[in-house]
Amino acid sequence: MQGWVGQGRVRAREDGPALEIAVEGLTTQAKYYKPLIYEFFRKEWRGARPAWGDFSVEIRMEHQGDPPWMDLDNLAKALLDSIKGYAFHDDAQVSRLLVERSPGERERITIRIAPRAAAGAAGGS
């Protein structure tokens, strides 16, 4: 597992074939995340280039106290748009998407993107 890259609100690391992204803090405006993450990848990320194939994406919003009033589908769309061109070429490559909200130690969003080839090969006949 590679160490975290980034010193601002967005950090990322490679964990084998997977890419993990952490965004500190929450806002109810899903559109806020797209330019924030896009700029991180444009300016700071020097990791793996986008790949073809199917991907699994897990998005977890952690909150303290009452959960923020935000549609998770809007959050997912903004986040997928922000990583398109860095983790994969097009969000149509996402064949599995899990988005959840849960209490956490701090307010943040974590994203894990992994190729599905290994999972598909183990699926049996």
N, C-alpha and C positions, 0 to 999 in steps of 0.2 A: 504494500500500500504506500503510495506516494504521500508526502506531506502536503498540507494545504497551501494553495497559491492564493494570494490576495490579502490585502490589509484593511480594506474598507468594509462595507456592509455585506459584500458578496465574496465568498471564498469557494474554491473548488479543488478537487483532487481526483486522481485516478486510483481505482481499487481494482486491479486486474483489468478486465475488459469493461468494467463499469465506470461511470462518471458520477461523482457525487457533488452536489452544489448546496451550499448553505447561505441563506439570506437572513441576516439579523434584523429583527424588528418586524412589526406588522402595520399595515394600513388597510383601510376598507376599500381603497381604490386599486383594483386589480391592474389597471393600466399603468400604474406607477412602476411595477416590476419589470415590464418589458424593456424600457430604455436603461434601467439600472443594470440588469443582467447583460443586456446586449453590450453596453459600454465596458463592463468587466471583461467579457470575452474579447472584445475588439482591442482593448488596451493591455490587459494583463495575462491572458491565457496563452500559453505556448504548448499545450498538451496535444493529445491526439486530434487528428483532423476528422471531419464528418465521415460517416460510413454509410454503406447501403445495407439493406436487409431489414428485418423486423426488430423492433425494440420494445422493451418493457419499461414503463416510466411509473415511478411511485413518487407522489407528491404528498408531503405531510405538513400541515400547518399546525404548529404548536402555539398555544396561547395560555395566558395566565388570567384567572378570573373568568368572567363571562366571555364566550367566544365572540369575536368581531362579527358584525353583520355584513357578511360577504357571501355571494354565490360562489360555491366551489367550482362550478363549471366555468365561470368567467375567469377565475384565478388560473385554472388549468390551461385555458386557451392562451392567456397572456404569457404564462411561463413556457408553454410549448413554442409559441411564436418567438420568444426571446432566445431559445437554445437552438432553434432551427438554423442550420448552416454551421453549427459548431459540434453538436453531438450526432446529428443525422442531417440528411439533406432536406427532407420534407416531413412535416408532422403526419403525413399519410403513412409513414413507416411505423408509427406507433400501433402495435397490434394488441397491446395490453396497457391499460391505464388505470391506476388506483389513486384516488384523491381522498384524503381524509383530514379531519380536524380533530384535535385532541388536546387535553391539558398537557402542559410541559413545564420544564424547569425555567424556560425563558421563551419570549416571543420570537419565533423564527419560522422559516419555511425551509424544508429540506427536500431535495429532488435527487432521485437515484435513477440513472438511465443505464440500461444494460441490454446488450444484444440478446435476442431470443433464440439464436441458432442452437446453443447448447441445450436449452430447455426443450426445444423441438426435437432434437436428436434423441433425448432421453425419454420421449413420450411413448415409445413402443409402436407396435404395428397393429 
